[in-house]
Amino acid sequence: MNNQHVMILISEEEIKSAIIKAASEYSKMYENEQLTIIADLTNTFVFAADLIRELQIDTTIRFITKDYYENNHQKPNAEGEESLKDKNILIITGLLQSGLTSKKIYDNVNDEKPKNIKVLALIEKNSKNKIENFEVSSLFKVEDIFIVGYGITYNKSYGGLKGIYSLQSEVE
């Protein structure tokens, strides 16, 4: 892709509004309780930061990397982290396509015997290869197209865009 063209799909204002609404719902759901957010650092750091700032409850966060979900014996309480046993867990992801990565994270977290686990995606792609055996809430659903922005990158670029854009190759 030498010549790329970006087209806005979801504006910064739409994202902010959806995050405020979700944060309000989770704040009510976990009122007077602590919520632990588990976020894949690869494509979720912007979403995680904005969501945490809007939550009106006690929140902790753990950023994980690809090593965590690709190495099944590595648990979320590695490196001295506190156990997730009996905790309220919200796994968040910037982009849910097949669901395979989120399912691996979910299974690893579930091994720690938390009180409950919920999964929240900023963007869920309408993909025919999606895993359907666990529940995911999504702020936005899009067709199975190539997207960038708001922390989601292509070749480590475009992550700083404030909205979500489709990335298309221009034909010469």
WOKAKA-V768703 format. One line per field, one symbol per residue. phi: phi as a letter, one per 20 degrees, with the letter a starting at -180 (. if undefined). Layout:
phi: ???
This chain:
phi: .eddcdcfdcfgfffgfffffffffffffdgmceddedcfggccffgffffffefdcfcdccedcggfeedgeedfeflmfffegmdedcecbfbddenffffffgfffgfemffbccccdfcdefdfeffdebececfbccffcecbolnedclmdmfefeddcedceeee
